[in-house]
């Protein structure tokens, strides 16, 4: 059984991973985003096929770069309501919201939804995203 101290340290490490994710997303730094994923990272998006594997997800992120570069990230926030550590896995769930503005001008577009992540402790003790599932709220402007 894990000690409370280890669990607190794990929670802080997971919160740091989440903060890193927000900063990398706001910066549009695909390499920094991908570095947070396990090799068999899987995304269950709100629409479309399940995306399996770090390399497939990284390729999709690279393919989406032109669309991302056409936008300016105005805001991105993830609010996890619960982070639970269970051995070498943890789960976190909450909400996300983001806002972007087209570089060419125009109105800010906002996105929001719910998010659940399963994280996996790596052999070196670091935490990485292992599975992610999200929903999308109706889009607003």
DRENDO-1510 file (C-alpha; in Angstrom, 1 decimal, always signed):
<recs>
REC; n; res; u; v; w
REC; 1; UNK; +0.0; +0.0; +0.0 .
REC; 2; UNK; +1.3; +3.5; -0.9 .
REC; 3; UNK; +2.0; +5.9; +1.8 .
REC; 4; UNK; +0.1; +9.2; +2.0 .
REC; 5; UNK; +3.4; +11.1; +1.4 .
REC; 6; UNK; +3.9; +9.2; -1.9 .
REC; 7; UNK; +0.3; +9.9; -2.9 .
REC; 8; UNK; +0.8; +13.6; -2.2 .
REC; 9; UNK; +4.0; +13.6; -4.2 .
REC; 10; UNK; +2.3; +11.8; -7.0 .
REC; 11; UNK; -0.6; +14.3; -7.0 .
REC; 12; UNK; +1.9; +17.2; -7.2 .
REC; 13; UNK; +3.7; +15.5; -10.1 .
REC; 14; UNK; +0.4; +14.9; -11.9 .
REC; 15; UNK; -0.6; +18.5; -11.3 .
REC; 16; UNK; +2.8; +19.6; -12.7 .
REC; 17; UNK; +2.2; +17.4; -15.8 .
REC; 18; UNK; -1.2; +19.0; -16.3 .
REC; 19; UNK; +0.4; +22.5; -16.0 .
REC; 20; UNK; +3.0; +21.5; -18.5 .
REC; 21; UNK; +0.2; +20.4; -20.9 .
REC; 22; UNK; -1.6; +23.7; -20.6 .
REC; 23; UNK; +1.6; +25.7; -21.2 .
REC; 24; UNK; +2.6; +23.5; -24.2 .
REC; 25; UNK; -0.9; +23.8; -25.6 .
REC; 26; UNK; -0.9; +27.6; -25.3 .
REC; 27; UNK; +2.5; +27.7; -26.9 .
REC; 28; UNK; +1.4; +25.4; -29.7 .
REC; 29; UNK; +4.5; +23.2; -28.9 .
REC; 30; UNK; +3.5; +19.9; -30.4 .
REC; 31; UNK; +6.8; +18.2; -29.3 .
REC; 32; UNK; +6.2; +19.2; -25.7 .
REC; 33; UNK; +2.7; +17.9; -25.8 .
REC; 34; UNK; +3.8; +14.6; -27.4 .
REC; 35; UNK; +6.5; +14.2; -24.8 .
REC; 36; UNK; +3.8; +13.7; -22.1 .
REC; 37; UNK; +2.4; +10.6; -23.7 .
REC; 38; UNK; +3.1; +6.9; -23.2 .
REC; 39; UNK; +4.1; +4.9; -26.2 .
REC; 40; UNK; +0.6; +3.3; -26.4 .
REC; 41; UNK; -1.2; +6.6; -25.6 .
REC; 42; UNK; -4.8; +6.4; -26.8 .
REC; 43; UNK; -7.4; +9.2; -27.3 .
REC; 44; UNK; -11.1; +8.6; -27.3 .
REC; 45; UNK; -12.2; +11.9; -28.9 .
REC; 46; UNK; -15.8; +13.3; -28.9 .
REC; 47; UNK; -16.1; +12.4; -32.6 .
REC; 48; UNK; -14.2; +10.3; -35.0 .
REC; 49; UNK; -12.2; +7.1; -34.6 .
REC; 50; UNK; -10.2; +6.1; -31.5 .
REC; 51; UNK; -6.6; +7.1; -32.0 .
REC; 52; UNK; -4.2; +4.5; -30.7 .
REC; 53; UNK; -0.5; +4.9; -30.1 .
REC; 54; UNK; +1.9; +7.8; -29.5 .
REC; 55; UNK; +3.1; +7.8; -33.1 .
REC; 56; UNK; -0.4; +7.9; -34.6 .
REC; 57; UNK; -1.5; +10.6; -32.3 .
REC; 58; UNK; +1.8; +12.6; -32.9 .
REC; 59; UNK; +1.2; +12.3; -36.7 .
REC; 60; UNK; -2.3; +13.6; -36.3 .
REC; 61; UNK; -1.0; +16.5; -34.2 .
REC; 62; UNK; +1.6; +17.3; -36.9 .
REC; 63; UNK; -1.1; +17.1; -39.6 .
REC; 64; UNK; -3.2; +19.6; -37.6 .
REC; 65; UNK; -0.3; +22.1; -37.2 .
REC; 66; UNK; -1.3; +24.3; -40.2 .
REC; 67; UNK; -4.8; +24.7; -38.7 .
REC; 68; UNK; -3.3; +25.5; -35.3 .
REC; 69; UNK; -0.8; +28.0; -36.7 .
REC; 70; UNK; -3.8; +29.8; -38.3 .
REC; 71; UNK; -5.1; +30.5; -34.7 .
REC; 72; UNK; -3.9; +32.4; -31.7 .
REC; 73; UNK; -4.5; +30.6; -28.4 .
REC; 74; UNK; -6.2; +33.2; -26.2 .
REC; 75; UNK; -6.9; +30.9; -23.2 .
REC; 76; UNK; -6.7; +27.2; -22.2 .
REC; 77; UNK; -7.7; +25.9; -18.8 .
REC; 78; UNK; -8.1; +22.4; -17.4 .
REC; 79; UNK; -9.9; +22.1; -14.1 .
REC; 80; UNK; -9.5; +18.6; -12.6 .
REC; 81; UNK; -12.1; +17.9; -9.9 .
REC; 82; UNK; -10.5; +14.6; -8.8 .
REC; 83; UNK; -7.1; +13.0; -9.1 .
REC; 84; UNK; -6.8; +9.5; -7.7 .
REC; 85; UNK; -3.6; +7.5; -7.6 .
REC; 86; UNK; -3.8; +3.7; -7.5 .
REC; 87; UNK; -0.4; +2.1; -7.6 .
REC; 88; UNK; +1.2; +2.8; -11.0 .
REC; 89; UNK; -1.9; +4.3; -12.5 .
REC; 90; UNK; -3.9; +7.4; -11.7 .
REC; 91; UNK; -7.1; +8.9; -13.1 .
REC; 92; UNK; -8.1; +12.5; -13.3 .
REC; 93; UNK; -11.4; +14.0; -14.4 .
REC; 94; UNK; -12.7; +17.4; -14.8 .
REC; 95; UNK; -13.5; +20.1; -17.4 .
REC; 96; UNK; -11.6; +22.1; -20.0 .
REC; 97; UNK; -12.2; +25.3; -21.8 .
REC; 98; UNK; -10.2; +27.1; -24.5 .
REC; 99; UNK; -10.5; +30.1; -26.6 .
REC; 100; UNK; -8.7; +30.9; -29.9 .
REC; 101; UNK; -8.8; +33.8; -32.4 .
REC; 102; UNK; -8.0; +33.5; -36.1 .
REC; 103; UNK; -4.6; +35.1; -36.9 .
REC; 104; UNK; -6.4; +36.7; -39.9 .
REC; 105; UNK; -8.8; +38.5; -37.5 .
REC; 106; UNK; -12.3; +37.7; -36.4 .
REC; 107; UNK; -14.1; +36.7; -33.4 .
REC; 108; UNK; -12.8; +34.6; -30.5 .
REC; 109; UNK; -14.0; +31.0; -30.7 .
REC; 110; UNK; -14.5; +29.1; -27.4 .
REC; 111; UNK; -14.4; +25.4; -26.8 .
REC; 112; UNK; -15.3; +23.5; -23.6 .
REC; 113; UNK; -16.1; +20.0; -22.5 .
REC; 114; UNK; -15.4; +17.2; -20.0 .
REC; 115; UNK; -12.1; +15.3; -19.8 .
REC; 116; UNK; -10.9; +12.1; -18.2 .
REC; 117; UNK; -7.3; +11.0; -18.2 .
REC; 118; UNK; -5.7; +7.8; -17.1 .
REC; 119; UNK; -2.0; +8.3; -16.3 .
REC; 120; UNK; +0.7; +5.7; -16.0 .
REC; 121; UNK; +3.8; +5.9; -13.8 .
REC; 122; UNK; +7.0; +5.3; -15.8 .
REC; 123; UNK; +9.9; +3.2; -14.7 .
REC; 124; UNK; +11.8; +6.4; -13.7 .
REC; 125; UNK; +8.8; +7.4; -11.5 .
REC; 126; UNK; +7.5; +10.2; -13.9 .
REC; 127; UNK; +3.8; +10.3; -14.8 .
REC; 128; UNK; +2.7; +10.3; -18.4 .
REC; 129; UNK; -0.7; +10.4; -20.1 .
REC; 130; UNK; -1.8; +6.9; -21.0 .
REC; 131; UNK; -5.5; +7.3; -22.0 .
REC; 132; UNK; -7.6; +10.4; -22.6 .
REC; 133; UNK; -11.3; +10.7; -23.2 .
REC; 134; UNK; -13.1; +13.9; -23.8 .
REC; 135; UNK; -16.5; +15.4; -24.6 .
REC; 136; UNK; -17.3; +18.6; -26.4 .
REC; 137; UNK; -19.9; +21.1; -25.2 .
REC; 138; UNK; -21.8; +22.9; -27.9 .
REC; 139; UNK; -19.5; +25.5; -29.4 .
REC; 140; UNK; -20.1; +29.2; -28.6 .
REC; 141; UNK; -18.5; +32.4; -29.9 .
</recs>
